[in-house]
Amino acid sequence: GRFVSLRLLLINTVTGVTGNMALYIPKAYRIADFARIRQFVDRYSFGLVVSSSDNEPSASHLPFVFDPDHADGSVLLGHFAKENPQWRDLDGRRVLLIFQGPHAYISPTWYKASQAVPTWDYAAVHARGVLRVLNEPSAAHRAVDLLSRKHERFGWTVDALPDTYRSAMLRGIVTFAVHVDHWDAKFKMSQNRSVEDRRGVVAGLRAEGDELSNATADM
């Protein structure tokens, strides 16, 4: 049915079967497991929405959440500040979403190999699809509620606000859904190196001791 067909489309575009790759991904770094991609986006959900108008690029840093009404993970919800001009001509147009994960400088001194150069390891997911502005009065409330339910740890809820104040705040945002039809996932984590070199990279990152280095080592 439609669900199966959409999942096949997502898997095919991730693995590059369509031959239309927007992100350069050597085979060793390409991630084709959609469950892993979805988990990554869910964890690193503060993304970048990129569009173009009149040959000028625009970008906004925004939090995203998967729409639970689409169990296949094909729809992401977000919202712009109403005063942000980027949204005004995006309804029905294609956009690029970028989700950045851990990244770190890799010293060649961590390798067993005697001759090597520095590099940078990182993980990122790109999603492309059609953006639809959601004009229904309930859309903004739902989007904020889903975001706060995901991230809030101290008991705040949007419904706890006084009606007048809540309505005024929600009128200040523009909610949208991105219907994703193409995923590119690149986890460049020294997979092209030998087992000994990769162990050296992990040890080197652990020795750095900072949160970002440890998160990269965990990848």
Solvent accessible surface area in square Angstrom, and as a share of the most:
residue,aa,sasa,rsa
1,G,86,0.83
2,R,188,0.69
3,F,106,0.44
4,V,84,0.48
5,S,69,0.45
6,L,29,0.14
7,R,69,0.25
8,L,98,0.49
9,L,73,0.36
10,L,0,0.00
11,I,64,0.33
12,N,54,0.28
13,T,5,0.03
14,V,0,0.00
15,T,47,0.27
16,G,19,0.19
17,V,106,0.61
18,T,69,0.40
19,G,66,0.63
20,N,88,0.45
21,M,59,0.26
22,A,56,0.44
23,L,32,0.16
24,Y,167,0.63
25,I,9,0.05
26,P,39,0.25
27,K,178,0.75
28,A,56,0.44
29,Y,18,0.07
30,R,76,0.28
31,I,17,0.08
32,A,43,0.34
33,D,80,0.41
34,F,7,0.03
35,A,69,0.53
36,R,101,0.37
37,I,0,0.00
38,R,69,0.25
39,Q,133,0.59
40,F,12,0.05
41,V,1,0.00
42,D,62,0.32
43,R,173,0.63
44,Y,48,0.18
45,S,7,0.05
46,F,129,0.54
47,G,4,0.04
48,L,39,0.19
49,V,0,0.00
50,V,37,0.21
51,S,11,0.07
52,S,57,0.37
53,S,38,0.24
54,D,135,0.70
55,N,145,0.74
56,E,116,0.52
57,P,104,0.65
58,S,42,0.27
59,A,57,0.45
60,S,12,0.07
61,H,127,0.57
62,L,18,0.09
63,P,41,0.26
64,F,1,0.00
65,V,14,0.08
66,F,19,0.08
67,D,10,0.05
68,P,79,0.50
69,D,110,0.57
70,H,57,0.25
71,A,80,0.62
72,D,8,0.04
73,G,0,0.00
74,S,7,0.04
75,V,3,0.02
76,L,1,0.00
77,L,3,0.01
78,G,0,0.00
79,H,35,0.16
80,F,0,0.00
81,A,58,0.45
82,K,86,0.36
83,E,159,0.71
84,N,37,0.19
85,P,98,0.62
86,Q,16,0.07
87,W,45,0.16
88,R,147,0.54
89,D,64,0.33
90,L,2,0.01
91,D,83,0.43
92,G,33,0.32
93,R,94,0.34
94,R,121,0.44
95,V,7,0.04
96,L,43,0.21
97,L,0,0.00
98,I,41,0.21
99,F,0,0.00
100,Q,88,0.39
101,G,7,0.07
102,P,2,0.01
103,H,59,0.27
104,A,9,0.07
105,Y,106,0.40
106,I,0,0.00
107,S,17,0.11
108,P,32,0.20
109,T,116,0.67
110,W,52,0.18
111,Y,19,0.07
112,K,157,0.67
113,A,43,0.34
114,S,118,0.76
115,Q,165,0.73
116,A,35,0.27
117,V,113,0.65
118,P,69,0.44
119,T,45,0.26
120,W,122,0.43
121,D,2,0.01
122,Y,57,0.22
123,A,0,0.00
124,A,7,0.05
125,V,0,0.00
126,H,25,0.11
127,A,0,0.00
128,R,43,0.16
129,G,0,0.00
130,V,38,0.22
131,L,0,0.00
132,R,115,0.42
133,V,24,0.14
134,L,50,0.25
135,N,129,0.66
136,E,100,0.45
137,P,133,0.84
138,S,77,0.50
139,A,13,0.10
140,A,13,0.10
141,H,52,0.23
142,R,78,0.29
143,A,2,0.01
144,V,29,0.17
145,D,23,0.12
146,L,35,0.18
147,L,18,0.09
148,S,16,0.11
149,R,166,0.61
150,K,53,0.22
151,H,94,0.42
152,E,55,0.25
153,R,170,0.62
154,F,190,0.79
155,G,68,0.65
156,W,106,0.37
157,T,60,0.35
158,V,2,0.01
159,D,85,0.44
160,A,78,0.61
161,L,38,0.19
162,P,93,0.58
163,D,97,0.50
164,T,113,0.65
165,Y,114,0.43
166,R,40,0.15
167,S,48,0.31
168,A,39,0.30
169,M,99,0.44
170,L,27,0.14
171,R,152,0.56
172,G,37,0.36
173,I,34,0.17
174,V,12,0.07
175,T,4,0.02
176,F,1,0.00
177,A,4,0.03
178,V,0,0.00
179,H,75,0.34
180,V,4,0.02
181,D,43,0.22
182,H,9,0.04
183,W,0,0.00
184,D,1,0.00
185,A,0,0.00
186,K,13,0.05
187,F,4,0.02
188,K,33,0.14
189,M,28,0.12
190,S,5,0.03
191,Q,62,0.28
192,N,100,0.51
193,R,62,0.22
194,S,54,0.35
195,V,72,0.41
196,E,83,0.37
197,D,5,0.03
198,R,83,0.30
199,R,166,0.61
200,G,18,0.18
201,V,6,0.04
202,V,62,0.36
203,A,63,0.49
204,G,7,0.07
205,L,4,0.02
206,R,106,0.39
207,A,86,0.67
208,E,105,0.47
209,G,49,0.47
210,D,66,0.34
211,E,152,0.68
212,L,78,0.39
213,S,9,0.06
214,N,48,0.25
215,A,22,0.17
216,T,4,0.02
217,A,14,0.11
218,D,98,0.51
219,M,61,0.27
